[in-house]
Structure formats: C-alpha cells, structure tokens
Amino acid sequence: MSLKAPSAGPDLAPASQHRAASRLTPKTLLHVPHGGLIVVLALVAVFTAVQADSFTTSQNLLNVLRQISVTAVIAGGLTLLMTAGGMDFSMGSNAAVTVSVGATLLHDGRPTVVTVVVTLLLATVIGLVNGLVVTYTRVAPFVATLASAMLLDGVALLVLDGESITIGQRMWALGNDKVFGIPYLCVVAILVLAVIGLAMRFTTFGRDAFAMGGNEHVARLSGINVSGRKLALYALAGALAGLAGLMLLSRLGAAAPNTGGLQLQLTAVAAVVIGGTSLAGGHGTVVGTVLGVVLLGVVANALNLLQVNSYYQFVVTGGVLLVAAIINEFQRKSTPGH
C-alpha cells in the first residue's frame, strides 16, 4: 500500500492570501516605520504630477531640492536637540541674522572666507547664549528661544536698515552649481543629515541625547554631564542655523527684510514633528525628518505649480502638521511597549 503525502497547495493558498491581505490593512500600515508619512508623500506627488506636467521636470525637481536643503539643515539640528528634550525656536531667526550680516560683509568687500568664518562664529555664539539661558536660569526652552527669535528678527532688520542688499556673484557657486547633477546645497544638507544620523545611532553623544530626553534626572545620576551636553547641543544648533543662513544667502544672492525668520523656523519644526520626533524628548529619527522636509517642500511646490494663493501654504502646513501629529500618535500607541 502506497502512502501519499498530503497536498499543501489547496489548503495553504487561502491562508497565505489571507495573511498577505492582512498586511495591507491601515492598522498594519501603522507598524511600518513612517508608513503613513510615505503614503501621504506618494499621494501628493502623484496628484501634483497628474495636475501639473512641469512637476516632474528636472529643472523643477532641482529647484525643490535647493529649497528644501536649507530647511533640512535646520531640521537636522532641531531633531538632535529635540531628542535630548530641548527646543530652539530661534534657529530661523539666527539664520536671518546670518543672512543680513553675511550680505553686509560681502557687499562691503570683505573676503568670502572671512565672512563665512565670522557669520558661523556669530551664529554659534547665539546658540550658546540660548543654551546658557536654558541651562542655568531654568527658563523653559520654548519661552527663552521664542524671545530670542523675536530679538534676532529685530537685529536682522536693524542690520539691513529695512533695505535689500545684493552680493552679486559672491557665493554663487554654492547656491547654484551642481556636482554629478546634484546641487551643492543638497550635497551639504545630505552630509549634515548623515553626520547627525550616524552620531545619534553610533556615538556616546547621541546616546546621551536620547537618555537626556527620556529622563534628564536619571541621565544626570548615570554620570552624564547634562549641562555640558546641553550647551554643546544649543551651540551646534546655532552653528547649523548659521550654515543654513549662508546657504540661503548663496541661493538668493541677496538679503532682504523677512528673509528666513519665523516662517523658516516653523517649517523646520513642522518637518521634525511630522517625521516622528517627540516634542517631549527621548525619541527622534533623521529619516523621519528627511521625509517631513521633503513632504512640506513638495506641498509648497505643488501649491505654486497649481497657482494656489500663497497664503494657503500656511493653512496647508498647519493642516499637514496636525494630521501627521495625529497619525504619529496612533502609530506610537500601536507600537509594542507603549
């Protein structure tokens, strides 16, 4: 009598199909890192590509890359700082001061290298002052840096005296040239984000930031120099704000009132929060921040191509931020351990 092995095909096929279908449900999508954000980005890109043929042209895509590169540098520094439980609402205003001072120095004939060094040092000092205030006065970071932002916006206007200052061809290459088809501005942003991402994942400095954001008191008891780390983080945020200001100046070729400032800052904060970094600290991801920056950049570009009133960009940015925050909260609660 011969024995026949049981046939697996007819019985297992429905089960495998059922498992495959279950992976596509909205609930399981929440378990995919940044799954909701990726879907929203894809939908916006497809819709814009269908409605505006110019969206997928190389010229437009390069323009989007240049625009989001400045925001990405600020958002990268903000991701690390917020992961450690800090906040700096003055980075956009710090960039505005950098633009104003840098344009003034270049317009007056100062060497480019001297201008870059002076403006980066100035921006770093501004960040360090924010860190000193937050660390040693116990003023809430939100309050301290928001006040600093208003102060710096005023300084930028005073430096420009309400006028626009052009720099001619100075720093033109950084803002407009490409290497292997990629804008220099984008290369700078990629390098900054890569360094921050690697530092957060593989260095003691990055691990200390997560520990401080999770519980500052416990971090101090475990031997971490919390005060020193805070000063370093705020100084780094200031330096990156200065770098973003120089990038913005090179792209625009001029400094004007209201260049940078609060709008740039809010866009960076929105991108970081959309990307899943916790406002309470203890959790942050550079990959999520990159996706948030790209999403907001694509949305802004789509509104321009579709000739939507620019005022609606504020409405859309706020709406996207709110929706993303809700999605991130659901995703956080659906993650095991929460």
N, C-alpha and C positions, 0 to 999 in steps of 0.2 A: 504494500500500500504506500503510495507516494504522499508526502506531506507538502502542501503548498504554503508558501509564505503569504501572510495576509497582505492584500493590496493597500498601499498607503495613499495612493493618489486621490481616489474619490472622497475619502474621509478627511484628509488633511487639507485639501484645497479650500473648502469653505472656511476652515479655521484660520488659515493663513490670510485669506481675503478679508476675514473679519478683523484680524489684527492690523492689517495694512490700512483698512478703513478707519480703525480707531485712532491711528496715528495722525489722521488728518483733521480731527475734531479741534474746535477752538480751545478746548480745555487742555489738550495735549500740546497745542502750539505754545501755551504759556510756559511750558517746561523747556522750550528751546531758548537758549540764550539770545536775548534781543529779538525773538521771533516776531513779536507784534510790530516792533520798530522796522524790521526788514520788510514786512508785508506792506506797511504804510508807505515806506520809501518806494517800493516797487510800484504800488498803485499810482502814486503821484507822478512818478517818472513815465509810466505807460500812458496815463491820461494826458500829460503835457505833450508827449511825443506825438500822440494822435491829433491833438488840437493845434499844435504849432510845429510845422516842419523844421523850423530853424533850431529847435531844441537840441537835436542830435548832431548838428554840425560841429565840426572840430573847433571852429572859432568860438562858438557859444560855450562848449564844454571847457575849453581853456579859460575862458572868461570866468566861468563858475569856479574853477579850481583856484584862480588868482584871488577871487573874492573871499572864498571860504578859508584860505590859508591863514589870513590874519586872525580870523575868529578862532581857528583851530589852535594857534599858538597860545592865545589867552585861555581857551578852554582846557588845553592840556595842563597848564599851570594850576588852573582852578580845580581840576579833577584831583590832583595830588593834594592840594590844600584842603579841599572839602572832605576828602577821605580821612584826613587827620583831624577832622572836626572843626576846621577853620572856615573862614569866608572872607573874601576880599571883593567888595563891590566897587572898588576904586581902580581896578585894572584898566578899564576902558578909558577912564579919565587920565590915568597915568600915561596911557598911550597918546592921548590928546596933547598932553604937555610935551611928550617926546616929539611928536609931530611939529608942534609950534617952535620949540627950542631948536630942533634939528634944522627946520626950514630957515629959521632966522640966522643960524650959524653959517649954513651953506650959502644963503643969499648974501651974507656979509663977506664971503670969500674965504671962510675957514676951510682947511683941508678936510676931505671926506673922512679920513681915518680919525682925525681929532674929533670931528663931530660925532661919529659913531661911538667912540670911547666915552666922551663926555655925556652924551644922552643916555647910554646904558648905565653908567655910574649913577647919574641922577635918578633914573627910574629905580635902580636897585636901592638907593638910599630912601626913596619914598616908600618902597615896600618894607624896608627895615624899620622905618618910623612907625608904620602901621603895626608891625609885629611888636614893637616895644610898647605901644599903647595897649594893644590887646593883651599882651602877656603880663604887664606889670601894673596896669590900672584896673584890671578886671572888667573893663567896659566890654559889652557884648560885641563880637566881631562885626555883626550886621550894622550896629549903630556907629561904631568907630569908623569903619571903612565907607559907609554911606556919607558920613560927614566929610571924610577925606575926599570922596568923589566930588562933592559939591565945591569944596575948596579948590581942588585941582582944576575943575572946569573953569572956575573964575580965573585961576592963574593962566590957563591956556588962552583965555580971551584977552587978558592983560598983555601977555607976550605979543600977541598978534595985533593988539590995539584995534580989534574989530575989522581988520583988513586981511585979504588973502596974500600969501607970499609964495612966489614960484621959485623953483630951484633949477629950472632949465633941464639940462641933460645930466645933471648930477644924480648919481644912483639910479640912472635909467635902466641899466642892465639888470639889476636885481629885480626890479618891478616888471620888466617886460621880456627879457631874454629867456631862452629855453635851453635845456640840456637833454638830449635824446627825446625831444618832443615834449618834455615836462617842464613847466615854468619853474624858474629858480625859486619863486616864492613857495611853490608846492613842495619842492625838494627840502627847503628849510623847515617847513611845517612837518613833513614826514620825519625828518631827523629828530626834531624836538619831541614829537609824539612817541617815536620809537625809544628814545632815551628814557623818557618818563615811564613808558610802559615796562621796559626792562628793569628800571630802578624799582618800580612798585612790586615787581614779581620776584626779583632775584637778589636784592640788596637789603642790608640791615636798615638803611634809611627808609626804604619802602615799607618794610615790615613794621618799623616803629610808627610810621604814619597810620597804618591800619590799627595798631594797638592803641594809639592815642585817640583815634576816632571811636574805637569801641568803648573804651573806658579810660579816661585820662588819669584818674586816681590810681587805678590798677597799674597802668603803664608806668607811672612815677614810682610806685612801690617795687616794680620789677627791675628798676635800675635805669630806666630810660631818662635821659636829660630832656624833659619835656620842654622847658623854657628855651633851651638851646635849639631844639628841633623846630619849635615854633618860629623863632627868629629866622632860622635858615629857610623855612618854608615861605614866609612872607617876603624875605629878601629875594628868593628865587621867583616868586610870583611877580615882584616888581621888575626884575630883570627881564622876564618873559614879556611883560607888558611893554617895556621899552623896546624889545626886539620887534614886537608886533607893531609898535608905532613907527619904527624905521621901515618896516615892510610896507605899511600903509602909505608912508611918505614917498617911497620909491615907486609905488604903483600909481599914485595920483599925480606926482610931480609938483605938488603944491600943498600948502597948509591953509586951511580956511576955518573960520569960526564953526564950531559944532562938528568938526571932524573927529571921529572916534566918540569918546564920551559915553554917556549912559546907554544910548541905543546899542552900541557895540558891546557893552558890558552885559546888558540884558539878553542879547542874542547868545553870548557865550554861556551865561548861566542857564538859559533855556536848553542849550545843546547838552550841557553836562547833566542836567536833571533828566532830560529826555533819554539820555544814554544810560540811566540807571544808577548814577552816583547818588548816594544818600545825603540829604541835607543835614541829617543828624550825625554823619560821620561813620567810619568803620567799614564802609563799602564803596568801592569805586572801580571803574574799568575804563581804560583808554579806548578799547574797541567800541564800547557803547558811546563814548564821547565823539569818536570819529563819525559814527553813524548819525548821531544827533546833529553834528555840524553839517554833514552832507545833506541831511533831510531839510534843515532850515535853509541852506543855500539853494537847494533845488526848488523849494517852495517859493522863495523870493524871486528866483529866476523865472519860474513859471508865471507868477503874477505879472512880471514885467513883459514877458512874451505875449501873454494873453491880454495885455493892456488893461489890467485891473488897476484901479486907483491905488496909488502907493500907500495911502492911509490904511488900506485894508491889510497891509503887511503886519501892522501892529495887532490887528484883530486875529489874523491867521496865526501869527506867532504865539499869541496868548492861548488861542484855542488848541493848537497843536501841543503846547506845553501842558495844558490841563488834561487833554486826552491821554497823552503819554504818561503823565504822572499817575493817572488812574490805572492805566494798563500795567505800569511798573509795580503799583501797589498790589494788584491782583496777582502778578507774577511772583512778587516777594512772598505773599501769603501762601501761594500754591507750591512754593519750593520747600522740600523737606527740611525740617529743623526750625521753621518759622511758625 
